[in-house]
Amino acid sequence: MSSAVAASGSSSGSGASASSLITSTGVGSGLDISAIVSALTANYGAAQTNELSAQQSSLNAQVSAYGTFSSALSTLQATLSNLESPTQLAAYTATVADKTIATATTGSDAVPGQYSLEVQNLATASSLTSQAFATAGTAVGTGSLTIAVGGASTTLTIDSSNESLSGIAAAINSAANNPGVTASVITTSGGARLVLTGTQTGAANAVTVTQSGGDGGLSSLVYDPSNSITNLTQTQAAQDANFTINGYAASSANNVATGAISGVTLDLLGVSAANTPTTLSISPDSSSAATSINTFVTAVNGVLSAIQTLGGYDPTTQTAGPLNGNATLQSFQNQLLNILDTVKSGNTGGISSLGDLGIAADANTGNLDTNAATLGTALSANLTAVGNLLGGTSGITTQLNTLINQYTGPGGLLSTINQGLQSSLSNVSQQQTALQAQLAIYSATLTTQYNAMDAAVAALKETQTYLTAEFNPNQSSSSSSSSSNLSSGSLGT
């Protein structure tokens, strides 16, 4: 009876010990439960995890590939603006023999020709200087001072707060409706002088100064040639630039003269020696056109290479591009090549196709090659015909621009495709999140089951220890020894 009671008491203690073992994973069984659960969970979700990861990698690769393709199209489109306008491509360059006299630039309506240019004088702005005063702070007088340039004028109130030479200069410069005059004070050994300078050149921009009221001191600053009052000294008159083109007189209010020659802007820099004109030549700018065309060809090859890399298969590396066999790329390539093969039979000058410019597809690579000599000859012979082939309503580059806009423009095909890919990526991400939640539940379930098993094993070991102590007290310290004694039949009574 006493043994039974003792056993009962020991059993209660064993239950408490087993309960505490539940929080010590693997103590009862000796197993690494965490590693086992982790491995089983990973194996349970491996197929779905790998499938979703593969889908994600594929979608990301497609997004990147379409981005590369779109970038190549944008690069090509950027080269078209210089070619779409026949007049812009068929541009002309202006050259002045004596660059100390003038330089020149051309517009789209320039025509070839050669002219003689002689500059008699440059356009200048009015400059007026006052008499000498003792210092910049010397009081000049009070009253109203009106400054006019052409048809614009402003009237300043000069009083005791700003009647000095420097005060008047500051009042002129800060006037809200200044008509185009700057004022400064120069101080030399002879005294201080007020200097008024017009900001615009040309005879129409002469500066006049009048005064009224006050103490009359401002009269020393009056410059009014129409009334024969010139108390200021004119150090430089406002005048137009005067020059001749082929011996015919021309003028300009400033030194950048337009309109004298159609499509030509002259930047007048100096005065010619008497009766010594310089030569101005307007000629086709074939070098600029060649640069634009070669840049265009390079960009086309960039698109073709991108299509081949992204949508093709490399037999050497046995690697397929991320868009291998993609219908979108193939369709664009077909349309691109059809446009490049355009033949404009009605075009003048014997320029009807890219082949006439020395541009042809390489039989091995499929990219375009350019024969510089053929291109140079075509540009020199008929630059206008080249412009009409490439630009205009039905020009090659105009057609390409329309095609590219269908792919890259707002709401275009590539935008639609990218939206679809992003939607698919979002769906994959949601599936991955759901899978992780499912695996977390699975892992928790396994952990609970293994912990229960571990607790059961711990309880069994406690029972074994108790039984060993009861039947063989001398060997209670070794459960394995007690098991041996039991198996050999030597029990202590």
Secondary structure, DSSP 4 states (H G I P E B T S, - for coil): -HHHHHHHHHHHHHHHHHHHHTTSTTTTT---HHHHHHHHHHHHHHHHHHHHHHHHHHHHHHHHHHHHHHHHHHHHHHTTHHHH-HHHHT-EEEEES-TTTEEEEE-TT---EEEEEEEEE--B--EEE---BSSTT-B---EEEEEEETTEEEEEEE-TTT-BHHHHHHHHHH-TT--SEEEEEEEETTEEEEEEEESS-SGGG-EEEEEESTTSGGGGG-EEGGGTEE-SEEEE--B-EEEEETTEEEEESSSEEEEEETTEEEEE-SPPPTT--EEEEEEE-HHHHHHHHHHHHHHHHHHHHHHHHHHSEETTTTEE-TTTT-HHHHHHHHHHHHHHT---TT-GGG--SGGGGTEEE-TTT--EEE-HHHHHHHHHH-HHHHHHHHSSTT-HHHHHHHHHHHHHSTT-HHHHHHHHHHHHHHHHHHHHHHHHHHHHHHHHHHHHHHHHHHHHHHHHHHHHHHHHHHH-GGGTT-HHHHHHHHHHT----
